[in-house]
């Protein structure tokens, strides 16, 4: 359920944009008629209509995501709060100014904001957010927790830069494809890499325990 909620805004953005992009006349007329009061000048053009509608949908979906989590009595995590603030502020700017640049910055703001939070939490407050999240499920050496935290900081930093590169060097349609499929694929690859690293660390820990147990048994004899 949580995984579905996490990907729902992204999925809805992609579907809405692609539909609007292939039906630009309808998208422009629909956006102008129903949401013209939200944009400067009151009229939405053909080229900007698809991303404007997709932005409205992702704003509503993110707000709904936070509301569902709250109604279920769960805590809204930090990344969702960051995403919610960014999508409201940058999404609102995209709609009012007819400028898709603002919403294209939203993923970068989320990634770089998360990188700063992960780095600053450990650097200034001695709190490893990865360990805080997974510490009850995994027992790892402190060095391994630090490596995991550092890996996520770098991953977020690189993803933020990569999003801007695609946004400024390719079409909005290509950026939407990258946002939906490229980002998802990179997250899967990175997660698999983390799993392989954890496997090596846990295997080394088990061998160390086995070796320590054998040494104690020999000493007892």
C-alpha positions as CSV (number, residue, x, y, z in Angstrom):
1,X,0.0,0.0,0.0
2,X,2.8,2.4,0.9
3,X,4.7,1.6,-2.3
4,X,1.5,2.4,-4.3
5,X,1.1,5.7,-2.5
6,X,4.7,6.6,-3.0
7,X,4.5,6.1,-6.8
8,X,0.9,7.3,-7.3
9,X,1.8,11.1,-7.9
10,X,4.5,10.1,-10.4
11,X,2.3,7.8,-12.3
12,X,-0.6,10.2,-12.4
13,X,1.7,13.0,-13.6
14,X,3.1,10.9,-16.4
15,X,-0.3,9.6,-17.6
16,X,-1.9,13.1,-17.5
17,X,1.0,14.7,-19.3
18,X,1.1,12.0,-22.0
19,X,-2.6,12.2,-22.6
20,X,-2.6,16.0,-22.7
21,X,0.4,16.0,-25.0
22,X,-1.4,13.8,-27.5
23,X,-4.6,15.9,-27.2
24,X,-3.3,19.4,-27.0
25,X,-6.4,21.2,-28.3
26,X,-8.6,19.5,-25.8
27,X,-6.0,20.0,-23.0
28,X,-5.7,23.8,-23.7
29,X,-9.5,24.2,-23.9
30,X,-10.2,22.2,-20.8
31,X,-7.4,23.9,-18.8
32,X,-8.6,27.4,-19.9
33,X,-12.2,26.7,-19.1
34,X,-11.8,25.0,-15.7
35,X,-8.5,26.4,-14.4
36,X,-8.1,29.7,-16.3
37,X,-8.6,31.6,-13.0
38,X,-5.4,30.1,-11.7
39,X,-3.1,31.3,-14.4
40,X,-1.8,34.7,-15.4
41,X,-4.0,36.1,-18.2
42,X,-6.6,33.4,-17.8
43,X,-5.8,31.5,-20.9
44,X,-3.7,28.3,-21.3
45,X,-1.8,27.8,-24.6
46,X,-1.4,24.5,-26.5
47,X,2.2,23.8,-25.6
48,X,1.8,24.5,-21.9
49,X,-1.6,22.9,-21.3
50,X,-0.3,19.2,-20.9
51,X,2.3,20.1,-18.2
52,X,-0.1,22.5,-16.5
53,X,-2.8,19.8,-16.1
54,X,-0.2,17.2,-15.1
55,X,1.1,19.7,-12.4
56,X,-2.4,20.2,-11.1
57,X,-2.9,16.4,-10.9
58,X,0.4,15.8,-9.1
59,X,-0.4,18.5,-6.6
60,X,-3.7,17.0,-5.8
61,X,-2.2,13.5,-5.6
62,X,0.5,14.5,-3.3
63,X,-1.9,16.3,-1.0
64,X,-4.1,13.2,-1.1
65,X,-1.1,11.0,-0.3
66,X,-0.4,13.0,2.8
67,X,-4.0,13.0,3.9
68,X,-4.4,9.2,3.5
69,X,-1.3,8.6,5.6
70,X,-2.6,11.1,8.3
71,X,-6.0,9.4,8.4
72,X,-4.4,6.0,8.8
73,X,-2.7,7.4,11.9
74,X,0.8,7.1,10.5
75,X,3.6,9.6,10.6
76,X,4.3,11.6,7.4
77,X,8.0,11.1,6.7
78,X,10.4,13.9,6.0
79,X,10.7,13.3,2.3
80,X,7.0,13.5,1.8
81,X,6.9,16.8,3.7
82,X,9.7,18.2,1.5
83,X,7.9,16.9,-1.6
84,X,4.6,18.4,-0.5
85,X,6.1,21.8,0.1
86,X,8.0,21.8,-3.2
87,X,5.0,20.6,-5.3
88,X,2.7,23.2,-3.8
89,X,5.2,26.1,-4.2
90,X,6.8,25.1,-7.5
91,X,3.6,23.7,-8.9
92,X,1.8,26.9,-8.1
93,X,4.5,28.9,-9.8
94,X,4.3,26.7,-12.9
95,X,0.6,27.2,-13.2
96,X,0.5,30.9,-12.5
97,X,3.5,31.9,-14.7
98,X,2.8,29.3,-17.5
99,X,6.3,28.1,-17.0
100,X,7.2,24.4,-16.8
101,X,10.7,25.2,-15.5
102,X,9.4,25.5,-12.0
103,X,7.9,22.0,-11.8
104,X,10.9,20.5,-13.5
105,X,13.0,21.8,-10.6
106,X,10.8,20.0,-8.1
107,X,12.6,16.5,-8.3
108,X,16.0,18.3,-8.0
109,X,14.7,20.2,-4.9
110,X,13.5,17.0,-3.4
111,X,16.7,15.1,-4.1
112,X,19.1,17.9,-3.0
113,X,17.0,18.6,0.1
114,X,17.1,15.0,1.1
115,X,20.9,14.8,0.5
116,X,21.4,17.9,2.7
117,X,19.1,16.4,5.5
118,X,20.9,13.0,5.4
119,X,24.3,14.7,5.5
120,X,23.5,17.4,8.1
121,X,21.8,15.0,10.4
122,X,24.9,12.9,10.8
123,X,27.4,15.7,10.5
124,X,25.9,18.1,13.0
125,X,23.6,16.0,15.1
126,X,25.2,12.6,15.1
127,X,22.0,11.0,13.8
128,X,22.3,8.5,11.0
129,X,18.8,8.5,9.3
130,X,19.4,5.2,7.5
131,X,20.3,3.6,10.8
132,X,17.3,5.2,12.5
133,X,15.1,3.7,9.8
134,X,16.6,0.2,9.5
135,X,18.4,-0.2,12.8
136,X,15.6,-2.4,14.3
137,X,15.8,-4.8,11.4
138,X,19.6,-5.0,10.8
139,X,22.6,-5.2,13.0
140,X,25.5,-3.6,11.2
141,X,28.9,-2.1,12.2
142,X,29.0,1.7,12.6
143,X,31.2,1.9,9.6
144,X,28.6,0.2,7.4
145,X,25.9,2.5,8.6
146,X,28.1,5.5,7.7
147,X,28.8,4.1,4.3
148,X,25.1,3.5,3.6
149,X,24.3,7.1,4.7
150,X,27.1,8.5,2.5
151,X,25.9,6.4,-0.5
152,X,22.4,7.9,-0.2
153,X,23.7,11.4,0.1
154,X,25.7,10.9,-3.1
155,X,22.8,9.2,-4.8
156,X,20.4,12.0,-4.1
157,X,23.0,14.6,-5.1
158,X,23.7,12.9,-8.5
159,X,20.0,12.3,-9.1
160,X,19.3,16.0,-8.6
161,X,21.9,17.0,-11.1
162,X,20.8,14.4,-13.6
163,X,17.2,15.7,-13.4
164,X,18.4,19.2,-14.3
165,X,20.5,17.9,-17.2
166,X,17.6,16.1,-18.7
167,X,15.2,19.0,-18.1
168,X,17.5,21.5,-19.8
169,X,18.8,19.4,-22.6
170,X,15.8,17.4,-23.8
171,X,12.1,18.0,-24.5
172,X,9.5,18.1,-21.8
173,X,8.1,14.8,-23.1
174,X,11.6,13.2,-22.8
175,X,11.9,14.6,-19.3
176,X,8.5,13.1,-18.4
177,X,9.7,9.7,-19.7
178,X,12.9,10.0,-17.7
179,X,11.0,11.0,-14.6
180,X,8.7,8.0,-14.9
181,X,11.1,5.3,-16.1
182,X,14.6,6.5,-15.9
183,X,14.4,7.5,-12.3
184,X,12.6,4.4,-11.3
185,X,15.2,2.2,-13.0
186,X,18.1,4.0,-11.4
187,X,16.4,3.7,-8.0
188,X,16.0,-0.1,-8.6
189,X,19.7,-0.4,-9.6
190,X,20.9,1.6,-6.6
191,X,18.7,-0.5,-4.2
192,X,20.1,-3.7,-5.7
193,X,23.6,-2.3,-5.1
194,X,22.7,-1.5,-1.5
195,X,21.4,-5.0,-1.1
196,X,24.6,-6.6,-2.4
197,X,26.7,-4.4,-0.1
198,X,24.5,-5.4,2.9
199,X,24.9,-9.0,1.9
200,X,28.7,-8.7,2.0
201,X,28.6,-6.9,5.3
202,X,26.2,-9.4,6.9
203,X,28.2,-12.3,5.6
204,X,31.4,-10.9,7.0
205,X,29.7,-10.4,10.4
206,X,28.5,-14.0,10.4
207,X,31.9,-15.3,9.6
208,X,33.4,-13.1,12.3
209,X,30.9,-14.4,14.9
210,X,31.6,-18.0,13.8
211,X,35.3,-17.5,14.1
212,X,34.9,-15.9,17.5
213,X,32.7,-18.8,18.6
214,X,35.3,-21.3,17.4
215,X,38.1,-19.5,19.3
216,X,36.1,-19.4,22.5
217,X,35.4,-23.2,22.2
218,X,39.1,-23.9,21.7
219,X,40.0,-21.8,24.7
220,X,37.4,-23.7,26.9
221,X,39.0,-27.0,25.9
